[in-house]
Amino acid sequence: MTLTPEQVNDFSRADDFHIAPYRADGRTPGTPTWIWSVVVDGELYVRAWNGLQSRWYGSAKSQGAGEIIAGQTYRVAFELIPGAGHEQLQAAIDTAYHTKYADSAYMPPMLGAGPREATVRVILKEQGA
C-alpha cells in the first residue's frame, strides 16, 4: 500500500509513533514500543536505538510484520535496510532524522552505526487494523 500524501504528511510530523511487531504466533501484536519515525521519498522508516540487539527489531526481523500506531493502527510489513549497500538511502534517512529531531539530545546516537544497521522500512498493508 503506497502512502497517501496525507499519510506522508502525518508520519513526517508524528511524534507519538509506536511499533508492535507480531509475536511468535505471527498474529498477536507485541507490546507497542514508542519509536522515532521519518519519511524519505514517500517511504516510512524507523531505526532501533539499541541497534541489532533491540527486542522490537529482533521481532520485526523474525516476523516480518506487525502493527504501527500513529493516530490510528495500521497493519504493516517490515523490510530490513542494513547499512552496507544502502549508503545513499542511509544518508537520506540520517538527514531526515537530523531535520525532524534536531532539538533532541537523543538524535546524534540515531545516526550511529548501531541504529543505522537496524533501519527498517515500514510498508503499510492495511489501515484500521
C-alpha positions in Angstrom: 0.0 0.0 0.0 1.6 3.3 -1.1 1.5 6.2 1.4 -1.0 8.8 0.5 0.2 12.5 0.6 -1.8 12.9 3.8 -0.1 9.9 5.4 3.3 11.2 4.3 2.5 14.5 6.0 1.1 12.8 9.1 4.0 10.4 9.5 6.5 13.1 8.8 5.2 15.1 11.7 4.3 12.2 14.0 6.0 12.2 17.4 3.6 9.7 19.0 4.5 6.7 16.9 4.5 3.1 18.2 5.7 -0.1 16.7 4.5 -3.6 17.6 6.0 -6.5 15.6 3.9 -9.7 15.8 4.8 -12.3 18.5 6.0 -15.8 17.5 2.4 -16.8 16.6 2.6 -14.3 13.7 -0.8 -12.8 14.6 -0.6 -11.2 18.0 1.0 -7.8 18.2 3.8 -7.4 20.8 3.9 -4.6 23.3 3.8 -1.3 21.4 7.2 0.5 21.6 7.5 4.3 21.2 9.9 5.0 18.4 11.0 7.8 16.1 10.0 7.6 12.5 10.9 9.5 9.4 9.7 9.7 5.8 12.2 9.7 2.9 11.0 9.8 -0.7 7.5 8.9 0.4 8.6 5.8 2.3 8.4 5.3 6.1 11.5 4.3 8.1 12.4 3.6 11.7 15.6 2.8 13.5 16.3 0.8 16.6 18.0 2.9 19.3 19.8 -0.3 20.6 20.7 -1.5 17.2 20.5 -5.1 16.3 20.1 -6.1 19.9 16.8 -4.2 20.2 13.9 -6.5 21.2 11.4 -5.0 18.8 14.0 -5.1 15.9 14.6 -8.8 16.6 10.8 -9.5 16.4 10.5 -7.4 13.3 13.3 -9.3 11.7 11.9 -12.7 12.6 8.2 -12.0 11.9 8.5 -9.5 9.1 5.2 -7.9 10.0 3.2 -6.3 12.8 1.4 -3.1 13.6 2.2 0.6 14.0 0.1 3.1 15.8 0.3 6.7 14.6 -3.1 8.3 15.3 -4.6 5.0 14.2 -3.5 1.4 13.9 -2.0 0.1 10.6 -1.0 -3.5 9.7 2.4 -3.4 8.2 5.3 -5.4 6.8 8.9 -4.7 7.7 11.8 -4.6 5.3 15.3 -4.6 6.8 17.6 -2.0 5.4 21.2 -2.7 6.6 23.8 0.0 6.3 26.1 -1.9 3.8 25.0 -1.4 0.2 22.4 1.3 1.1 24.7 4.2 1.7 22.7 6.8 -0.3 19.4 5.8 1.3 21.0 5.7 4.8 22.4 9.2 4.3 19.0 10.4 3.3 17.5 8.8 6.4 20.2 10.4 8.5 19.3 13.8 7.1 15.6 13.2 7.8 16.4 12.2 11.4 18.6 15.2 11.8 15.9 17.6 10.4 13.0 16.1 12.4 14.7 15.6 15.7 17.4 18.4 15.6 16.4 19.8 19.0 16.8 16.4 20.8 19.9 15.3 22.7 18.9 11.8 21.6 19.2 12.5 17.9 23.0 12.1 17.4 23.1 8.5 18.5 20.4 7.7 15.9 23.0 8.5 13.2 25.5 6.0 14.6 26.5 2.6 13.3 24.2 0.6 15.6 20.9 2.3 14.8 21.9 2.6 11.1 22.4 -1.2 10.9 18.9 -1.6 12.4 17.0 0.5 9.9 13.6 -0.8 8.8 11.3 0.3 6.0 7.7 0.1 7.2 5.3 -0.9 4.5 1.6 -0.3 5.0 -0.6 -3.3 4.4 -3.9 -2.3 5.9 -5.4 0.7 7.7 -7.6 0.5 10.7 -6.4 -2.9 12.0 
